[in-house]
Amino acid sequence: MNGEISLLGSLVIFILAVLVGFEVISKVPATLHTPLMSGANSIHGIVLIGGMIIAAFANDLLGYILAFVAVAFGAMNVVGGYVVTDRMLQMFRKKPTTKDSGKEA
C-alpha cells in the first residue's frame, strides 16, 4: 500500500464524517443554525485548498473531474456563507429615514 489509503478506508472515513456531521448539526437549535452555518461556511476555504491539492496531483480524467467539483462546491459554499452573513447583518442596520419628510420649505 506504500502509504496510500485504500478505497474501503476512504469510504469508512467518509461515512463516519457524514454521521458525525449529521449528529453535530442536529443538536444545534433552530435559532442558532443560520448564524453558526454562515460563519462555518466561510471556513470551507479548506475545501478549496483540498481541491487545489487534488488538481496538483491529478494525472487522469477522474482526478481532474474531482478537483473541479471540489473547487466549484467549495467556492459556492464560501460565497454562500458570506452572502448569508451579509443578509443577517442587514437585519441589524437602521433603515434610512428622511428628516424632511412632511415638512415644506
PyRosetta script that sets phi, psi and omega in degrees:
from pyrosetta import init, pose_from_sequence

init()
pose = pose_from_sequence("MNGEISLLGSLVIFILAVLVGFEVISKVPATLHTPLMSGANSIHGIVLIGGMIIAAFANDLLGYILAFVAVAFGAMNVVGGYVVTDRMLQMFRKKPTTKDSGKEA")
pose.set_psi(1, -25.2)
pose.set_omega(1, 173.0)
pose.set_phi(2, 48.9)
pose.set_psi(2, 45.1)
pose.set_omega(2, 174.9)
pose.set_phi(3, 83.7)
pose.set_psi(3, -0.6)
pose.set_omega(3, 178.8)
pose.set_phi(4, -87.7)
pose.set_psi(4, 148.3)
pose.set_omega(4, 176.5)
pose.set_phi(5, -89.3)
pose.set_psi(5, 132.4)
pose.set_omega(5, -179.8)
pose.set_phi(6, -70.7)
pose.set_psi(6, 165.1)
pose.set_omega(6, 178.6)
pose.set_phi(7, -62.7)
pose.set_psi(7, -40.7)
pose.set_omega(7, 178.7)
pose.set_phi(8, -63.1)
pose.set_psi(8, -42.6)
pose.set_omega(8, 177.0)
pose.set_phi(9, -62.4)
pose.set_psi(9, -40.0)
pose.set_omega(9, 177.7)
pose.set_phi(10, -64.9)
pose.set_psi(10, -40.9)
pose.set_omega(10, 178.2)
pose.set_phi(11, -65.3)
pose.set_psi(11, -39.3)
pose.set_omega(11, 178.0)
pose.set_phi(12, -62.3)
pose.set_psi(12, -44.9)
pose.set_omega(12, 178.8)
pose.set_phi(13, -62.0)
pose.set_psi(13, -42.8)
pose.set_omega(13, -179.6)
pose.set_phi(14, -63.2)
pose.set_psi(14, -46.4)
pose.set_omega(14, -178.8)
pose.set_phi(15, -64.1)
pose.set_psi(15, -42.0)
pose.set_omega(15, 177.4)
pose.set_phi(16, -63.2)
pose.set_psi(16, -39.9)
pose.set_omega(16, 178.4)
pose.set_phi(17, -63.6)
pose.set_psi(17, -40.0)
pose.set_omega(17, 178.0)
pose.set_phi(18, -63.4)
pose.set_psi(18, -45.9)
pose.set_omega(18, -179.1)
pose.set_phi(19, -64.4)
pose.set_psi(19, -42.9)
pose.set_omega(19, 179.1)
pose.set_phi(20, -66.1)
pose.set_psi(20, -43.0)
pose.set_omega(20, 178.7)
pose.set_phi(21, -61.4)
pose.set_psi(21, -43.7)
pose.set_omega(21, 178.0)
pose.set_phi(22, -62.9)
pose.set_psi(22, -41.9)
pose.set_omega(22, -178.7)
pose.set_phi(23, -65.0)
pose.set_psi(23, -41.3)
pose.set_omega(23, -179.5)
pose.set_phi(24, -68.1)
pose.set_psi(24, -46.1)
pose.set_omega(24, -177.3)
pose.set_phi(25, -67.3)
pose.set_psi(25, -35.7)
pose.set_omega(25, -177.9)
pose.set_phi(26, -69.3)
pose.set_psi(26, -17.7)
pose.set_omega(26, -179.9)
pose.set_phi(27, -88.4)
pose.set_psi(27, -7.0)
pose.set_omega(27, -178.4)
pose.set_phi(28, -83.8)
pose.set_psi(28, 128.4)
pose.set_omega(28, 177.6)
pose.set_phi(29, -64.9)
pose.set_psi(29, 152.3)
pose.set_omega(29, -176.1)
pose.set_phi(30, -58.6)
pose.set_psi(30, -33.5)
pose.set_omega(30, -177.9)
pose.set_phi(31, -70.7)
pose.set_psi(31, -22.3)
pose.set_omega(31, -180.0)
pose.set_phi(32, -101.3)
pose.set_psi(32, -7.6)
pose.set_omega(32, -172.9)
pose.set_phi(33, -62.3)
pose.set_psi(33, -49.3)
pose.set_omega(33, -176.9)
pose.set_phi(34, -64.9)
pose.set_psi(34, -47.2)
pose.set_omega(34, 178.7)
pose.set_phi(35, -62.6)
pose.set_psi(35, -39.3)
pose.set_omega(35, -179.9)
pose.set_phi(36, -69.0)
pose.set_psi(36, -41.5)
pose.set_omega(36, -177.8)
pose.set_phi(37, -70.7)
pose.set_psi(37, -34.1)
pose.set_omega(37, 179.0)
pose.set_phi(38, -65.8)
pose.set_psi(38, -37.2)
pose.set_omega(38, 175.8)
pose.set_phi(39, -72.6)
pose.set_psi(39, -38.9)
pose.set_omega(39, -178.3)
pose.set_phi(40, -69.9)
pose.set_psi(40, -31.0)
pose.set_omega(40, -179.7)
pose.set_phi(41, -64.6)
pose.set_psi(41, -31.8)
pose.set_omega(41, 178.8)
pose.set_phi(42, -69.1)
pose.set_psi(42, -22.2)
pose.set_omega(42, 177.5)
pose.set_phi(43, -71.6)
pose.set_psi(43, -15.3)
pose.set_omega(43, -178.2)
pose.set_phi(44, -70.3)
pose.set_psi(44, 9.8)
pose.set_omega(44, 169.1)
pose.set_phi(45, -60.1)
pose.set_psi(45, -22.7)
pose.set_omega(45, 175.9)
pose.set_phi(46, -62.5)
pose.set_psi(46, -34.8)
pose.set_omega(46, 177.1)
pose.set_phi(47, -63.9)
pose.set_psi(47, -38.0)
pose.set_omega(47, 176.9)
pose.set_phi(48, -61.5)
pose.set_psi(48, -43.9)
pose.set_omega(48, 179.1)
pose.set_phi(49, -64.0)
pose.set_psi(49, -42.3)
pose.set_omega(49, 177.2)
pose.set_phi(50, -60.3)
pose.set_psi(50, -42.1)
pose.set_omega(50, 177.2)
pose.set_phi(51, -62.9)
pose.set_psi(51, -37.7)
pose.set_omega(51, 177.6)
pose.set_phi(52, -68.1)
pose.set_psi(52, -36.1)
pose.set_omega(52, 177.3)
pose.set_phi(53, -67.3)
pose.set_psi(53, -41.8)
pose.set_omega(53, 176.0)
pose.set_phi(54, -59.6)
pose.set_psi(54, -42.7)
pose.set_omega(54, -179.6)
pose.set_phi(55, -64.4)
pose.set_psi(55, -36.3)
pose.set_omega(55, -179.1)
pose.set_phi(56, -67.3)
pose.set_psi(56, -33.0)
pose.set_omega(56, -177.5)
pose.set_phi(57, -101.9)
pose.set_psi(57, 3.7)
pose.set_omega(57, -179.2)
pose.set_phi(58, -71.7)
pose.set_psi(58, 138.7)
pose.set_omega(58, 177.7)
pose.set_phi(59, -137.4)
pose.set_psi(59, 11.4)
pose.set_omega(59, 176.4)
pose.set_phi(60, -146.5)
pose.set_psi(60, 175.0)
pose.set_omega(60, -175.7)
pose.set_phi(61, -63.0)
pose.set_psi(61, -40.3)
pose.set_omega(61, 179.7)
pose.set_phi(62, -61.9)
pose.set_psi(62, -40.7)
pose.set_omega(62, 178.2)
pose.set_phi(63, -63.7)
pose.set_psi(63, -40.7)
pose.set_omega(63, 178.7)
pose.set_phi(64, -66.3)
pose.set_psi(64, -40.0)
pose.set_omega(64, 179.4)
pose.set_phi(65, -65.7)
pose.set_psi(65, -44.6)
pose.set_omega(65, 178.5)
pose.set_phi(66, -62.0)
pose.set_psi(66, -40.5)
pose.set_omega(66, 178.6)
pose.set_phi(67, -63.8)
pose.set_psi(67, -44.0)
pose.set_omega(67, 179.7)
pose.set_phi(68, -62.4)
pose.set_psi(68, -45.9)
pose.set_omega(68, -179.2)
pose.set_phi(69, -63.9)
pose.set_psi(69, -43.0)
pose.set_omega(69, -179.6)
pose.set_phi(70, -63.3)
pose.set_psi(70, -44.1)
pose.set_omega(70, -179.9)
pose.set_phi(71, -68.2)
pose.set_psi(71, -41.0)
pose.set_omega(71, -179.1)
pose.set_phi(72, -65.2)
pose.set_psi(72, -48.2)
pose.set_omega(72, 179.6)
pose.set_phi(73, -66.2)
pose.set_psi(73, -39.2)
pose.set_omega(73, 178.1)
pose.set_phi(74, -62.9)
pose.set_psi(74, -42.7)
pose.set_omega(74, 179.6)
pose.set_phi(75, -65.6)
pose.set_psi(75, -41.4)
pose.set_omega(75, 178.2)
pose.set_phi(76, -63.7)
pose.set_psi(76, -37.9)
pose.set_omega(76, -179.1)
pose.set_phi(77, -68.8)
pose.set_psi(77, -41.9)
pose.set_omega(77, 178.8)
pose.set_phi(78, -64.7)
pose.set_psi(78, -47.7)
pose.set_omega(78, -179.8)
pose.set_phi(79, -63.6)
pose.set_psi(79, -42.5)
pose.set_omega(79, 178.1)
pose.set_phi(80, -61.1)
pose.set_psi(80, -38.5)
pose.set_omega(80, 177.8)
pose.set_phi(81, -62.3)
pose.set_psi(81, -42.3)
pose.set_omega(81, 178.9)
pose.set_phi(82, -70.3)
pose.set_psi(82, -34.9)
pose.set_omega(82, 178.1)
pose.set_phi(83, -65.4)
pose.set_psi(83, -45.0)
pose.set_omega(83, 179.3)
pose.set_phi(84, -63.2)
pose.set_psi(84, -42.5)
pose.set_omega(84, 178.9)
pose.set_phi(85, -61.8)
pose.set_psi(85, -42.2)
pose.set_omega(85, 179.1)
pose.set_phi(86, -64.2)
pose.set_psi(86, -40.8)
pose.set_omega(86, 178.4)
pose.set_phi(87, -65.2)
pose.set_psi(87, -37.5)
pose.set_omega(87, 178.1)
pose.set_phi(88, -67.4)
pose.set_psi(88, -40.8)
pose.set_omega(88, -179.8)
pose.set_phi(89, -67.6)
pose.set_psi(89, -28.8)
pose.set_omega(89, 177.3)
pose.set_phi(90, -65.4)
pose.set_psi(90, -25.0)
pose.set_omega(90, 178.4)
pose.set_phi(91, -66.8)
pose.set_psi(91, -24.5)
pose.set_omega(91, -176.6)
pose.set_phi(92, -96.9)
pose.set_psi(92, -1.9)
pose.set_omega(92, 178.1)
pose.set_phi(93, -82.5)
pose.set_psi(93, 146.8)
pose.set_omega(93, 177.1)
pose.set_phi(94, -75.3)
pose.set_psi(94, 141.4)
pose.set_omega(94, 177.3)
pose.set_phi(95, -76.7)
pose.set_psi(95, 140.8)
pose.set_omega(95, -178.9)
pose.set_phi(96, -66.5)
pose.set_psi(96, 135.3)
pose.set_omega(96, 177.3)
pose.set_phi(97, -118.6)
pose.set_psi(97, 148.3)
pose.set_omega(97, 177.4)
pose.set_phi(98, -98.8)
pose.set_psi(98, 130.6)
pose.set_omega(98, -178.7)
pose.set_phi(99, -75.6)
pose.set_psi(99, -23.4)
pose.set_omega(99, -175.4)
pose.set_phi(100, -96.5)
pose.set_psi(100, 13.1)
pose.set_omega(100, -178.2)
pose.set_phi(101, -69.5)
pose.set_psi(101, 129.1)
pose.set_omega(101, 178.7)
pose.set_phi(102, 86.2)
pose.set_psi(102, -8.2)
pose.set_omega(102, -179.9)
pose.set_phi(103, -107.8)
pose.set_psi(103, 141.4)
pose.set_omega(103, 176.2)
pose.set_phi(104, -118.7)
pose.set_psi(104, 144.9)
pose.set_omega(104, -177.0)
pose.set_phi(105, -84.2)
pose.dump_pdb("model.pdb")
